[in-house]
Amino acid sequence: MSINKVILVGNVGKEPVVRYFDKGVAKATFPLATSETYTNQQGETITSTEWHNIVLWRSLAEVAEKTVKKGTQVYIVGKIKTRSYVDKDGVNKYITEILADTMLVLEKKQPSTGYGAPADQSVNQANEPTVSYNSGAKSASGKDIPAEKAPDIENFQTGGSFQGQNEDDLPF
């Protein structure tokens, strides 16, 4: 068994370059910098930066075209792919890319106005299902359950059952 999976959080180094191919298929590429900071034996703080070539396809590339700018912090999940080509001088060249299948654009929220809470990070998701919360619940098939038929979450017992209901009475 083998696994080829990469998870990166870093800053975009240049604006994405987006190209459209036959049938409207989009491809976006951009460099991503990841940094590691440590203190050496002399007490100096050293920052080491790695650059990664990110490749996005189809709708993910279109999302990147609209939302990703130089300096944007992104979370990338994908796989490593190395390809080769022969340059004009006949020399074999290799390029390693990250073929992303998930991208989250990370951005800092403006300071909250309620109760003096500190600013936290919000996440804009691309290529991920949108989850909406409402007062009701959802069944296993994804249908909304009216709030009056939803299980009483506040009275949930550690044993895995709801007070006053057995498993067969639950709406999902």
C-alpha positions as CSV (number, residue, x, y, z in Angstrom):
1,M,0.0,0.0,0.0
2,S,1.2,3.5,-0.7
3,I,-0.2,7.0,-0.1
4,N,0.6,10.2,-1.9
5,K,-1.0,13.0,0.1
6,V,0.2,16.5,0.9
7,I,-1.2,19.1,3.3
8,L,0.2,22.6,3.1
9,V,-0.7,25.9,4.7
10,G,1.2,28.9,3.2
11,N,1.1,32.2,1.4
12,V,0.6,32.6,-2.3
13,G,3.7,34.1,-3.9
14,K,2.2,35.4,-7.2
15,E,-1.2,35.9,-8.7
16,P,-2.6,32.7,-10.1
17,V,-2.1,32.1,-13.8
18,V,-5.4,30.7,-15.2
19,R,-5.6,29.0,-18.6
20,Y,-8.7,27.7,-20.3
21,F,-8.6,24.6,-22.5
22,D,-11.0,22.7,-24.8
23,K,-14.6,22.6,-23.4
24,G,-13.9,25.3,-20.9
25,V,-11.6,23.3,-18.6
26,A,-9.6,25.7,-16.4
27,K,-6.1,25.2,-15.0
28,A,-4.7,27.5,-12.4
29,T,-1.1,27.6,-11.2
30,F,0.7,29.6,-8.5
31,P,3.7,29.3,-6.2
32,L,3.0,28.7,-2.5
33,A,5.5,29.6,0.3
34,T,5.7,27.6,3.5
35,S,8.0,28.8,6.2
36,E,9.6,27.2,9.3
37,T,11.2,29.2,12.0
38,Y,13.7,27.9,14.6
39,T,16.4,29.1,16.9
40,N,19.9,27.9,16.2
41,Q,22.6,27.1,18.9
42,Q,23.8,30.8,18.8
43,G,20.3,32.0,19.7
44,E,19.6,33.4,16.3
45,T,16.1,33.0,14.8
46,I,16.3,31.3,11.5
47,T,13.4,31.2,9.0
48,S,13.5,28.6,6.2
49,T,11.1,29.0,3.3
50,E,10.1,26.2,0.8
51,W,8.3,27.0,-2.4
52,H,5.7,24.7,-3.9
53,N,4.2,24.8,-7.4
54,I,0.4,24.5,-6.9
55,V,-1.9,23.2,-9.8
56,L,-5.7,23.4,-9.6
57,W,-8.1,22.1,-12.3
58,R,-11.7,22.9,-13.3
59,S,-14.0,24.6,-10.8
60,L,-11.3,24.8,-8.2
61,A,-9.1,26.7,-10.7
62,E,-12.1,29.1,-11.3
63,V,-12.5,29.7,-7.6
64,A,-8.8,30.4,-7.3
65,E,-9.1,32.9,-10.1
66,K,-11.7,34.9,-8.2
67,T,-10.5,34.6,-4.6
68,V,-6.7,34.0,-4.5
69,K,-4.3,36.9,-4.7
70,K,-0.6,37.4,-4.0
71,G,-0.1,37.1,-0.2
72,T,-3.4,35.2,0.5
73,Q,-3.0,32.4,3.0
74,V,-4.4,29.1,1.8
75,Y,-4.8,25.5,3.0
76,I,-4.1,23.0,0.2
77,V,-4.6,19.2,0.2
78,G,-3.4,17.3,-2.8
79,K,-0.7,15.0,-4.1
80,I,2.9,15.3,-5.3
81,K,3.4,14.9,-9.1
82,T,6.8,15.1,-10.8
83,R,7.0,15.5,-14.5
84,S,9.9,15.9,-16.9
85,Y,10.6,17.7,-20.1
86,V,13.5,18.4,-22.4
87,D,14.5,22.1,-22.7
88,K,15.6,23.9,-25.9
89,D,19.3,22.8,-25.2
90,G,18.3,19.1,-25.0
91,V,18.7,18.9,-21.2
92,N,16.2,16.9,-19.2
93,K,14.4,19.1,-16.7
94,Y,12.1,18.0,-13.8
95,I,9.4,19.9,-12.1
96,T,7.6,18.9,-8.9
97,E,4.0,20.1,-8.5
98,I,1.2,19.8,-6.0
99,L,-2.0,18.7,-7.7
100,A,-4.6,20.1,-5.3
101,D,-8.0,18.6,-4.9
102,T,-9.0,20.8,-1.9
103,M,-8.3,24.4,-1.3
104,L,-9.4,26.6,1.6
105,V,-8.8,30.4,1.5
106,L,-7.9,31.5,5.0
107,E,-8.4,35.1,5.9
108,K,-8.4,37.0,9.2
109,K,-11.7,38.4,10.3
110,Q,-12.1,42.0,11.3
111,P,-12.2,42.4,15.1
112,S,-15.5,41.3,16.5
113,T,-17.8,44.0,17.9
114,G,-19.7,41.7,20.3
115,Y,-18.6,41.3,23.9
116,G,-15.0,42.3,23.1
117,A,-14.2,38.9,21.7
118,P,-10.8,38.7,20.0
119,A,-10.6,38.3,16.2
120,D,-10.4,34.7,15.0
121,Q,-9.9,33.2,11.6
122,S,-12.7,32.5,9.2
123,V,-12.4,30.1,6.4
124,N,-13.7,30.4,2.8
125,Q,-14.0,27.0,1.5
126,A,-13.6,25.8,-2.1
127,N,-14.4,22.3,-3.3
128,E,-16.0,21.5,0.0
129,P,-19.7,21.0,0.8
130,T,-21.5,23.9,2.3
131,V,-22.9,23.2,5.7
132,S,-25.8,25.3,7.0
133,Y,-27.1,25.2,10.5
134,N,-30.7,25.7,11.4
135,S,-32.9,25.0,14.4
136,G,-33.9,21.7,13.1
137,A,-31.8,18.6,12.3
138,K,-31.1,16.6,9.2
139,S,-31.9,13.0,8.6
140,A,-29.3,10.5,7.2
141,S,-30.7,11.2,3.7
142,G,-30.0,15.0,4.2
143,K,-33.6,16.1,4.5
144,D,-34.5,18.7,7.1
145,I,-36.3,17.5,10.2
146,P,-38.6,20.1,11.8
147,A,-37.3,21.4,15.1
148,E,-40.3,19.9,17.0
149,K,-39.4,16.4,15.7
150,A,-35.6,16.8,16.2
151,P,-34.0,14.9,19.1
152,D,-33.5,16.9,22.3
153,I,-29.7,17.5,22.1
154,E,-29.6,19.3,25.4
155,N,-30.9,16.2,27.2
156,F,-28.5,13.8,25.4
157,Q,-27.1,11.1,27.7
158,T,-23.6,9.8,27.4
159,G,-24.9,6.3,26.9
160,G,-25.9,7.3,23.3
161,S,-29.7,7.6,23.8
162,F,-32.1,10.5,24.3
163,Q,-34.1,10.7,27.4
164,G,-37.7,9.5,26.8
165,Q,-36.9,8.1,23.4
166,N,-35.5,4.8,22.2
167,E,-33.4,4.4,19.0
168,D,-36.4,3.3,16.9
169,D,-38.3,6.6,17.7
170,L,-35.6,8.8,16.4
171,P,-36.4,10.6,13.1
172,F,-33.1,9.6,11.4
